[in-house]
């Protein structure tokens, strides 16, 4: 049986993501962190997002008046 005739192994989700052009090094980097470190990072990002949302609402209120 030639190489072309051999059934291909299904690619893992990781390989599929890489094939689609996703930067999996970011996932690797985050998986190196402890759970606590990931929770702290998430909390900081959430806080920043909420601050941005509040600032946008204030700006919209200022523009409307």
mmCIF file of the N, C-alpha and C atoms, coordinates in Angstrom:
data_MODEL
# 
_entry.id   MODEL 
# 
loop_
_atom_site.group_PDB 
_atom_site.id 
_atom_site.type_symbol 
_atom_site.label_atom_id 
_atom_site.label_alt_id 
_atom_site.label_comp_id 
_atom_site.label_asym_id 
_atom_site.label_entity_id 
_atom_site.label_seq_id 
_atom_site.pdbx_PDB_ins_code 
_atom_site.Cartn_x 
_atom_site.Cartn_y 
_atom_site.Cartn_z 
_atom_site.occupancy 
_atom_site.B_iso_or_equiv 
_atom_site.pdbx_formal_charge 
_atom_site.auth_seq_id 
_atom_site.auth_comp_id 
_atom_site.auth_asym_id 
_atom_site.auth_atom_id 
_atom_site.pdbx_PDB_model_num 
ATOM 1   N N  . UNK A 1 1  ? 0.852   -1.176 0.000  1.00 0.00 ? 1  UNK A N  1 
ATOM 2   C CA . UNK A 1 1  ? 0.000   0.000  0.000  1.00 0.00 ? 1  UNK A CA 1 
ATOM 3   C C  . UNK A 1 1  ? 0.895   1.236  0.000  1.00 0.00 ? 1  UNK A C  1 
ATOM 4   N N  . UNK A 1 2  ? 0.651   2.141  -0.923 1.00 0.00 ? 2  UNK A N  1 
ATOM 5   C CA . UNK A 1 2  ? 1.467   3.344  -1.000 1.00 0.00 ? 2  UNK A CA 1 
ATOM 6   C C  . UNK A 1 2  ? 1.004   4.348  0.042  1.00 0.00 ? 2  UNK A C  1 
ATOM 7   N N  . UNK A 1 3  ? 1.840   5.346  0.238  1.00 0.00 ? 3  UNK A N  1 
ATOM 8   C CA . UNK A 1 3  ? 1.535   6.395  1.207  1.00 0.00 ? 3  UNK A CA 1 
ATOM 9   C C  . UNK A 1 3  ? 0.213   7.093  0.863  1.00 0.00 ? 3  UNK A C  1 
ATOM 10  N N  . UNK A 1 4  ? -0.034  7.286  -0.422 1.00 0.00 ? 4  UNK A N  1 
ATOM 11  C CA . UNK A 1 4  ? -1.253  7.957  -0.869 1.00 0.00 ? 4  UNK A CA 1 
ATOM 12  C C  . UNK A 1 4  ? -2.494  7.110  -0.609 1.00 0.00 ? 4  UNK A C  1 
ATOM 13  N N  . UNK A 1 5  ? -2.335  5.791  -0.566 1.00 0.00 ? 5  UNK A N  1 
ATOM 14  C CA . UNK A 1 5  ? -3.468  4.897  -0.374 1.00 0.00 ? 5  UNK A CA 1 
ATOM 15  C C  . UNK A 1 5  ? -3.773  4.661  1.103  1.00 0.00 ? 5  UNK A C  1 
ATOM 16  N N  . UNK A 1 6  ? -2.828  4.959  1.974  1.00 0.00 ? 6  UNK A N  1 
ATOM 17  C CA . UNK A 1 6  ? -3.040  4.717  3.393  1.00 0.00 ? 6  UNK A CA 1 
ATOM 18  C C  . UNK A 1 6  ? -4.083  5.687  3.926  1.00 0.00 ? 6  UNK A C  1 
ATOM 19  N N  . UNK A 1 7  ? -4.981  5.181  4.763  1.00 0.00 ? 7  UNK A N  1 
ATOM 20  C CA . UNK A 1 7  ? -5.972  6.101  5.339  1.00 0.00 ? 7  UNK A CA 1 
ATOM 21  C C  . UNK A 1 7  ? -5.277  7.117  6.243  1.00 0.00 ? 7  UNK A C  1 
ATOM 22  N N  . UNK A 1 8  ? -5.707  8.369  6.129  1.00 0.00 ? 8  UNK A N  1 
ATOM 23  C CA . UNK A 1 8  ? -5.092  9.417  6.931  1.00 0.00 ? 8  UNK A CA 1 
ATOM 24  C C  . UNK A 1 8  ? -5.644  9.385  8.342  1.00 0.00 ? 8  UNK A C  1 
ATOM 25  N N  . UNK A 1 9  ? -4.754  9.666  9.292  1.00 0.00 ? 9  UNK A N  1 
ATOM 26  C CA . UNK A 1 9  ? -5.180  9.793  10.682 1.00 0.00 ? 9  UNK A CA 1 
ATOM 27  C C  . UNK A 1 9  ? -5.946  11.099 10.822 1.00 0.00 ? 9  UNK A C  1 
ATOM 28  N N  . UNK A 1 10 ? -7.053  11.089 11.534 1.00 0.00 ? 10 UNK A N  1 
ATOM 29  C CA . UNK A 1 10 ? -7.752  12.369 11.739 1.00 0.00 ? 10 UNK A CA 1 
ATOM 30  C C  . UNK A 1 10 ? -6.876  13.326 12.533 1.00 0.00 ? 10 UNK A C  1 
ATOM 31  N N  . UNK A 1 11 ? -6.944  14.600 12.167 1.00 0.00 ? 11 UNK A N  1 
ATOM 32  C CA . UNK A 1 11 ? -6.152  15.602 12.875 1.00 0.00 ? 11 UNK A CA 1 
ATOM 33  C C  . UNK A 1 11 ? -6.833  15.931 14.191 1.00 0.00 ? 11 UNK A C  1 
ATOM 34  N N  . UNK A 1 12 ? -5.999  16.258 15.157 1.00 0.00 ? 12 UNK A N  1 
ATOM 35  C CA . UNK A 1 12 ? -6.537  16.677 16.450 1.00 0.00 ? 12 UNK A CA 1 
ATOM 36  C C  . UNK A 1 12 ? -7.118  18.076 16.320 1.00 0.00 ? 12 UNK A C  1 
ATOM 37  N N  . UNK A 1 13 ? -7.905  18.474 17.300 1.00 0.00 ? 13 UNK A N  1 
ATOM 38  C CA . UNK A 1 13 ? -8.472  19.822 17.312 1.00 0.00 ? 13 UNK A CA 1 
ATOM 39  C C  . UNK A 1 13 ? -7.350  20.853 17.298 1.00 0.00 ? 13 UNK A C  1 
ATOM 40  N N  . UNK A 1 14 ? -6.259  20.539 17.981 1.00 0.00 ? 14 UNK A N  1 
ATOM 41  C CA . UNK A 1 14 ? -5.099  21.431 18.023 1.00 0.00 ? 14 UNK A CA 1 
ATOM 42  C C  . UNK A 1 14 ? -4.530  21.628 16.616 1.00 0.00 ? 14 UNK A C  1 
ATOM 43  N N  . UNK A 1 15 ? -4.342  20.509 15.908 1.00 0.00 ? 15 UNK A N  1 
ATOM 44  C CA . UNK A 1 15 ? -3.811  20.566 14.541 1.00 0.00 ? 15 UNK A CA 1 
ATOM 45  C C  . UNK A 1 15 ? -4.776  21.282 13.600 1.00 0.00 ? 15 UNK A C  1 
ATOM 46  N N  . UNK A 1 16 ? -6.069  21.059 13.791 1.00 0.00 ? 16 UNK A N  1 
ATOM 47  C CA . UNK A 1 16 ? -7.082  21.741 12.971 1.00 0.00 ? 16 UNK A CA 1 
ATOM 48  C C  . UNK A 1 16 ? -7.004  23.252 13.179 1.00 0.00 ? 16 UNK A C  1 
ATOM 49  N N  . UNK A 1 17 ? -6.872  23.653 14.437 1.00 0.00 ? 17 UNK A N  1 
ATOM 50  C CA . UNK A 1 17 ? -6.788  25.084 14.742 1.00 0.00 ? 17 UNK A CA 1 
ATOM 51  C C  . UNK A 1 17 ? -5.540  25.697 14.110 1.00 0.00 ? 17 UNK A C  1 
ATOM 52  N N  . UNK A 1 18 ? -4.415  25.011 14.216 1.00 0.00 ? 18 UNK A N  1 
ATOM 53  C CA . UNK A 1 18 ? -3.180  25.511 13.595 1.00 0.00 ? 18 UNK A CA 1 
ATOM 54  C C  . UNK A 1 18 ? -3.331  25.600 12.086 1.00 0.00 ? 18 UNK A C  1 
ATOM 55  N N  . UNK A 1 19 ? -3.984  24.601 11.491 1.00 0.00 ? 19 UNK A N  1 
ATOM 56  C CA . UNK A 1 19 ? -4.181  24.598 10.045 1.00 0.00 ? 19 UNK A CA 1 
ATOM 57  C C  . UNK A 1 19 ? -5.056  25.767 9.600  1.00 0.00 ? 19 UNK A C  1 
ATOM 58  N N  . UNK A 1 20 ? -5.941  26.215 10.478 1.00 0.00 ? 20 UNK A N  1 
ATOM 59  C CA . UNK A 1 20 ? -6.814  27.356 10.171 1.00 0.00 ? 20 UNK A CA 1 
ATOM 60  C C  . UNK A 1 20 ? -6.129  28.694 10.445 1.00 0.00 ? 20 UNK A C  1 
ATOM 61  N N  . UNK A 1 21 ? -4.882  28.628 10.948 1.00 0.00 ? 21 UNK A N  1 
ATOM 62  C CA . UNK A 1 21 ? -4.106  29.845 11.148 1.00 0.00 ? 21 UNK A CA 1 
ATOM 63  C C  . UNK A 1 21 ? -4.178  30.421 12.551 1.00 0.00 ? 21 UNK A C  1 
ATOM 64  N N  . UNK A 1 22 ? -4.715  29.672 13.498 1.00 0.00 ? 22 UNK A N  1 
ATOM 65  C CA . UNK A 1 22 ? -4.781  30.173 14.872 1.00 0.00 ? 22 UNK A CA 1 
ATOM 66  C C  . UNK A 1 22 ? -3.404  30.097 15.523 1.00 0.00 ? 22 UNK A C  1 
ATOM 67  N N  . UNK A 1 23 ? -3.094  31.100 16.350 1.00 0.00 ? 23 UNK A N  1 
ATOM 68  C CA . UNK A 1 23 ? -1.818  31.153 17.058 1.00 0.00 ? 23 UNK A CA 1 
ATOM 69  C C  . UNK A 1 23 ? -1.950  30.351 18.345 1.00 0.00 ? 23 UNK A C  1 
ATOM 70  N N  . UNK A 1 24 ? -1.573  29.099 18.297 1.00 0.00 ? 24 UNK A N  1 
ATOM 71  C CA . UNK A 1 24 ? -1.725  28.211 19.447 1.00 0.00 ? 24 UNK A CA 1 
ATOM 72  C C  . UNK A 1 24 ? -0.658  28.462 20.516 1.00 0.00 ? 24 UNK A C  1 
ATOM 73  N N  . UNK A 1 25 ? 0.336   29.293 20.205 1.00 0.00 ? 25 UNK A N  1 
ATOM 74  C CA . UNK A 1 25 ? 1.345   29.607 21.219 1.00 0.00 ? 25 UNK A CA 1 
ATOM 75  C C  . UNK A 1 25 ? 0.712   30.375 22.380 1.00 0.00 ? 25 UNK A C  1 
ATOM 76  N N  . UNK A 1 26 ? -0.357  31.129 22.102 1.00 0.00 ? 26 UNK A N  1 
ATOM 77  C CA . UNK A 1 26 ? -1.051  31.844 23.175 1.00 0.00 ? 26 UNK A CA 1 
ATOM 78  C C  . UNK A 1 26 ? -1.727  30.863 24.136 1.00 0.00 ? 26 UNK A C  1 
ATOM 79  N N  . UNK A 1 27 ? -2.287  29.810 23.580 1.00 0.00 ? 27 UNK A N  1 
ATOM 80  C CA . UNK A 1 27 ? -2.899  28.771 24.417 1.00 0.00 ? 27 UNK A CA 1 
ATOM 81  C C  . UNK A 1 27 ? -1.819  28.100 25.250 1.00 0.00 ? 27 UNK A C  1 
ATOM 82  N N  . UNK A 1 28 ? -0.707  27.758 24.604 1.00 0.00 ? 28 UNK A N  1 
ATOM 83  C CA . UNK A 1 28 ? 0.418   27.146 25.328 1.00 0.00 ? 28 UNK A CA 1 
ATOM 84  C C  . UNK A 1 28 ? 0.860   28.023 26.490 1.00 0.00 ? 28 UNK A C  1 
ATOM 85  N N  . UNK A 1 29 ? 1.003   29.309 26.215 1.00 0.00 ? 29 UNK A N  1 
ATOM 86  C CA . UNK A 1 29 ? 1.456   30.254 27.236 1.00 0.00 ? 29 UNK A CA 1 
ATOM 87  C C  . UNK A 1 29 ? 0.498   30.264 28.426 1.00 0.00 ? 29 UNK A C  1 
ATOM 88  N N  . UNK A 1 30 ? -0.798  30.282 28.147 1.00 0.00 ? 30 UNK A N  1 
ATOM 89  C CA . UNK A 1 30 ? -1.779  30.315 29.228 1.00 0.00 ? 30 UNK A CA 1 
ATOM 90  C C  . UNK A 1 30 ? -1.839  29.005 29.992 1.00 0.00 ? 30 UNK A C  1 
ATOM 91  N N  . UNK A 1 31 ? -1.627  27.894 29.320 1.00 0.00 ? 31 UNK A N  1 
ATOM 92  C CA . UNK A 1 31 ? -1.660  26.605 30.004 1.00 0.00 ? 31 UNK A CA 1 
ATOM 93  C C  . UNK A 1 31 ? -0.439  26.404 30.912 1.00 0.00 ? 31 UNK A C  1 
ATOM 94  N N  . UNK A 1 32 ? 0.604   27.190 30.686 1.00 0.00 ? 32 UNK A N  1 
ATOM 95  C CA . UNK A 1 32 ? 1.766   27.123 31.570 1.00 0.00 ? 32 UNK A CA 1 
ATOM 96  C C  . UNK A 1 32 ? 1.487   27.796 32.909 1.00 0.00 ? 32 UNK A C  1 
ATOM 97  N N  . UNK A 1 33 ? 0.472   28.654 32.952 1.00 0.00 ? 33 UNK A N  1 
ATOM 98  C CA . UNK A 1 33 ? 0.113   29.355 34.181 1.00 0.00 ? 33 UNK A CA 1 
ATOM 99  C C  . UNK A 1 33 ? -0.686  28.430 35.089 1.00 0.00 ? 33 UNK A C  1 
ATOM 100 N N  . UNK A 1 34 ? -0.643  28.743 36.373 1.00 0.00 ? 34 UNK A N  1 
ATOM 101 C CA . UNK A 1 34 ? -1.468  27.987 37.309 1.00 0.00 ? 34 UNK A CA 1 
ATOM 102 C C  . UNK A 1 34 ? -2.918  28.437 37.150 1.00 0.00 ? 34 UNK A C  1 
ATOM 103 N N  . UNK A 1 35 ? -3.825  27.666 37.708 1.00 0.00 ? 35 UNK A N  1 
ATOM 104 C CA . UNK A 1 35 ? -5.243  28.041 37.659 1.00 0.00 ? 35 UNK A CA 1 
ATOM 105 C C  . UNK A 1 35 ? -5.433  29.404 38.311 1.00 0.00 ? 35 UNK A C  1 
ATOM 106 N N  . UNK A 1 36 ? -4.780  29.623 39.442 1.00 0.00 ? 36 UNK A N  1 
ATOM 107 C CA . UNK A 1 36 ? -4.914  30.899 40.141 1.00 0.00 ? 36 UNK A CA 1 
ATOM 108 C C  . UNK A 1 36 ? -4.446  32.061 39.262 1.00 0.00 ? 36 UNK A C  1 
ATOM 109 N N  . UNK A 1 37 ? -3.311  31.890 38.592 1.00 0.00 ? 37 UNK A N  1 
ATOM 110 C CA . UNK A 1 37 ? -2.797  32.948 37.709 1.00 0.00 ? 37 UNK A CA 1 
ATOM 111 C C  . UNK A 1 37 ? -3.775  33.238 36.572 1.00 0.00 ? 37 UNK A C  1 
ATOM 112 N N  . UNK A 1 38 ? -4.392  32.188 36.023 1.00 0.00 ? 38 UNK A N  1 
ATOM 113 C CA . UNK A 1 38 ? -5.369  32.393 34.953 1.00 0.00 ? 38 UNK A CA 1 
ATOM 114 C C  . UNK A 1 38 ? -6.608  33.114 35.470 1.00 0.00 ? 38 UNK A C  1 
ATOM 115 N N  . UNK A 1 39 ? -7.033  32.798 36.688 1.00 0.00 ? 39 UNK A N  1 
ATOM 116 C CA . UNK A 1 39 ? -8.191  33.483 37.273 1.00 0.00 ? 39 UNK A CA 1 
ATOM 117 C C  . UNK A 1 39 ? -7.894  34.961 37.505 1.00 0.00 ? 39 UNK A C  1 
ATOM 118 N N  . UNK A 1 40 ? -6.709  35.262 37.992 1.00 0.00 ? 40 UNK A N  1 
ATOM 119 C CA . UNK A 1 40 ? -6.326  36.658 38.229 1.00 0.00 ? 40 UNK A CA 1 
ATOM 120 C C  . UNK A 1 40 ? -6.280  37.415 36.897 1.00 0.00 ? 40 UNK A C  1 
ATOM 121 N N  . UNK A 1 41 ? -5.701  36.798 35.868 1.00 0.00 ? 41 UNK A N  1 
ATOM 122 C CA . UNK A 1 41 ? -5.635  37.426 34.552 1.00 0.00 ? 41 UNK A CA 1 
ATOM 123 C C  . UNK A 1 41 ? -7.040  37.684 34.013 1.00 0.00 ? 41 UNK A C  1 
ATOM 124 N N  . UNK A 1 42 ? -7.911  36.709 34.174 1.00 0.00 ? 42 UNK A N  1 
ATOM 125 C CA . UNK A 1 42 ? -9.295  36.866 33.713 1.00 0.00 ? 42 UNK A CA 1 
ATOM 126 C C  . UNK A 1 42 ? -9.982  38.000 34.464 1.00 0.00 ? 42 UNK A C  1 
ATOM 127 N N  . UNK A 1 43 ? -9.790  38.047 35.773 1.00 0.00 ? 43 UNK A N  1 
ATOM 128 C CA . UNK A 1 43 ? -10.412 39.090 36.587 1.00 0.00 ? 43 UNK A CA 1 
ATOM 129 C C  . UNK A 1 43 ? -9.957  40.479 36.147 1.00 0.00 ? 43 UNK A C  1 
ATOM 130 N N  . UNK A 1 44 ? -8.672  40.613 35.863 1.00 0.00 ? 44 UNK A N  1 
ATOM 131 C CA . UNK A 1 44 ? -8.148  41.906 35.401 1.00 0.00 ? 44 UNK A CA 1 
ATOM 132 C C  . UNK A 1 44 ? -8.738  42.290 34.046 1.00 0.00 ? 44 UNK A C  1 
ATOM 133 N N  . UNK A 1 45 ? -8.831  41.328 33.140 1.00 0.00 ? 45 UNK A N  1 
ATOM 134 C CA . UNK A 1 45 ? -9.388  41.605 31.818 1.00 0.00 ? 45 UNK A CA 1 
ATOM 135 C C  . UNK A 1 45 ? -10.866 41.972 31.920 1.00 0.00 ? 45 UNK A C  1 
ATOM 136 N N  . UNK A 1 46 ? -11.598 41.278 32.772 1.00 0.00 ? 46 UNK A N  1 
ATOM 137 C CA . UNK A 1 46 ? -13.012 41.586 32.964 1.00 0.00 ? 46 UNK A CA 1 
ATOM 138 C C  . UNK A 1 46 ? -13.191 42.979 33.553 1.00 0.00 ? 46 UNK A C  1 
ATOM 139 N N  . UNK A 1 47 ? -12.384 43.327 34.522 1.00 0.00 ? 47 UNK A N  1 
ATOM 140 C CA . UNK A 1 47 ? -12.456 44.644 35.128 1.00 0.00 ? 47 UNK A CA 1 
ATOM 141 C C  . UNK A 1 47 ? -12.190 45.728 34.090 1.00 0.00 ? 47 UNK A C  1 
ATOM 142 N N  . UNK A 1 48 ? -11.197 45.519 33.256 1.00 0.00 ? 48 UNK A N  1 
ATOM 143 C CA . UNK A 1 48 ? -10.872 46.483 32.203 1.00 0.00 ? 48 UNK A CA 1 
ATOM 144 C C  . UNK A 1 48 ? -12.035 46.625 31.222 1.00 0.00 ? 48 UNK A C  1 
ATOM 145 N N  . UNK A 1 49 ? -12.621 45.497 30.822 1.00 0.00 ? 49 UNK A N  1 
ATOM 146 C CA . UNK A 1 49 ? -13.750 45.526 29.887 1.00 0.00 ? 49 UNK A CA 1 
ATOM 147 C C  . UNK A 1 49 ? -14.931 46.283 30.484 1.00 0.00 ? 49 UNK A C  1 
ATOM 148 N N  . UNK A 1 50 ? -15.203 46.065 31.761 1.00 0.00 ? 50 UNK A N  1 
ATOM 149 C CA . UNK A 1 50 ? -16.314 46.768 32.413 1.00 0.00 ? 50 UNK A CA 1 
ATOM 150 C C  . UNK A 1 50 ? -16.034 48.269 32.521 1.00 0.00 ? 50 UNK A C  1 
ATOM 151 N N  . UNK A 1 51 ? -14.785 48.630 32.760 1.00 0.00 ? 51 UNK A N  1 
ATOM 152 C CA . UNK A 1 51 ? -14.414 50.045 32.796 1.00 0.00 ? 51 UNK A CA 1 
ATOM 153 C C  . UNK A 1 51 ? -14.610 50.685 31.423 1.00 0.00 ? 51 UNK A C  1 
ATOM 154 N N  . UNK A 1 52 ? -14.226 49.980 30.377 1.00 0.00 ? 52 UNK A N  1 
ATOM 155 C CA . UNK A 1 52 ? -14.429 50.495 29.021 1.00 0.00 ? 52 UNK A CA 1 
ATOM 156 C C  . UNK A 1 52 ? -15.911 50.675 28.715 1.00 0.00 ? 52 UNK A C  1 
ATOM 157 N N  . UNK A 1 53 ? -16.719 49.695 29.098 1.00 0.00 ? 53 UNK A N  1 
ATOM 158 C CA . UNK A 1 53 ? -18.153 49.786 28.864 1.00 0.00 ? 53 UNK A CA 1 
ATOM 159 C C  . UNK A 1 53 ? -18.750 50.997 29.577 1.00 0.00 ? 53 UNK A C  1 
ATOM 160 N N  . UNK A 1 54 ? -18.347 51.207 30.833 1.00 0.00 ? 54 UNK A N  1 
ATOM 161 C CA . UNK A 1 54 ? -18.855 52.351 31.597 1.00 0.00 ? 54 UNK A CA 1 
ATOM 162 C C  . UNK A 1 54 ? -18.420 53.668 30.946 1.00 0.00 ? 54 UNK A C  1 
ATOM 163 N N  . UNK A 1 55 ? -17.186 53.735 30.475 1.00 0.00 ? 55 UNK A N  1 
ATOM 164 C CA . UNK A 1 55 ? -16.698 54.951 29.822 1.00 0.00 ? 55 UNK A CA 1 
ATOM 165 C C  . UNK A 1 55 ? -17.474 55.226 28.531 1.00 0.00 ? 55 UNK A C  1 
ATOM 166 N N  . UNK A 1 56 ? -17.787 54.186 27.789 1.00 0.00 ? 56 UNK A N  1 
ATOM 167 C CA . UNK A 1 56 ? -18.562 54.368 26.561 1.00 0.00 ? 56 UNK A CA 1 
ATOM 168 C C  . UNK A 1 56 ? -19.972 54.872 26.879 1.00 0.00 ? 56 UNK A C  1 
ATOM 169 N N  . UNK A 1 57 ? -20.574 54.348 27.926 1.00 0.00 ? 57 UNK A N  1 
ATOM 170 C CA . UNK A 1 57 ? -21.914 54.813 28.307 1.00 0.00 ? 57 UNK A CA 1 
ATOM 171 C C  . UNK A 1 57 ? -21.871 56.269 28.742 1.00 0.00 ? 57 UNK A C  1 
ATOM 172 N N  . UNK A 1 58 ? -20.838 56.657 29.506 1.00 0.00 ? 58 UNK A N  1 
ATOM 173 C CA . UNK A 1 58 ? -20.704 58.060 29.921 1.00 0.00 ? 58 UNK A CA 1 
ATOM 174 C C  . UNK A 1 58 ? -20.532 58.952 28.696 1.00 0.00 ? 58 UNK A C  1 
ATOM 175 N N  . UNK A 1 59 ? -19.727 58.519 27.744 1.00 0.00 ? 59 UNK A N  1 
ATOM 176 C CA . UNK A 1 59 ? -19.489 59.311 26.539 1.00 0.00 ? 59 UNK A CA 1 
ATOM 177 C C  . UNK A 1 59 ? -20.777 59.462 25.728 1.00 0.00 ? 59 UNK A C  1 
ATOM 178 N N  . UNK A 1 60 ? -21.525 58.388 25.602 1.00 0.00 ? 60 UNK A N  1 
ATOM 179 C CA . UNK A 1 60 ? -22.787 58.456 24.866 1.00 0.00 ? 60 UNK A CA 1 
ATOM 180 C C  . UNK A 1 60 ? -23.768 59.403 25.551 1.00 0.00 ? 60 UNK A C  1 
ATOM 181 N N  . UNK A 1 61 ? -23.776 59.399 26.891 1.00 0.00 ? 61 UNK A N  1 
ATOM 182 C CA . UNK A 1 61 ? -24.650 60.297 27.637 1.00 0.00 ? 61 UNK A CA 1 
ATOM 183 C C  . UNK A 1 61 ? -24.214 61.738 27.431 1.00 0.00 ? 61 UNK A C  1 
ATOM 184 N N  . UNK A 1 62 ? -22.912 61.985 27.403 1.00 0.00 ? 62 UNK A N  1 
ATOM 185 C CA . UNK A 1 62 ? -22.396 63.350 27.176 1.00 0.00 ? 62 UNK A CA 1 
ATOM 186 C C  . UNK A 1 62 ? -22.741 63.849 25.778 1.00 0.00 ? 62 UNK A C  1 
ATOM 187 N N  . UNK A 1 63 ? -22.645 62.977 24.793 1.00 0.00 ? 63 UNK A N  1 
ATOM 188 C CA . UNK A 1 63 ? -22.936 63.362 23.409 1.00 0.00 ? 63 UNK A CA 1 
ATOM 189 C C  . UNK A 1 63 ? -24.434 63.641 23.241 1.00 0.00 ? 63 UNK A C  1 
ATOM 190 N N  . UNK A 1 64 ? -25.270 62.891 23.948 1.00 0.00 ? 64 UNK A N  1 
ATOM 191 C CA . UNK A 1 64 ? -26.731 63.039 23.821 1.00 0.00 ? 64 UNK A CA 1 
ATOM 192 C C  . UNK A 1 64 ? -27.226 64.324 24.455 1.00 0.00 ? 64 UNK A C  1 
ATOM 193 N N  . UNK A 1 65 ? -26.483 64.901 25.386 1.00 0.00 ? 65 UNK A N  1 
ATOM 194 C CA . UNK A 1 65 ? -26.935 66.116 26.063 1.00 0.00 ? 65 UNK A CA 1 
ATOM 195 C C  . UNK A 1 65 ? -26.419 67.368 25.410 1.00 0.00 ? 65 UNK A C  1 
# 
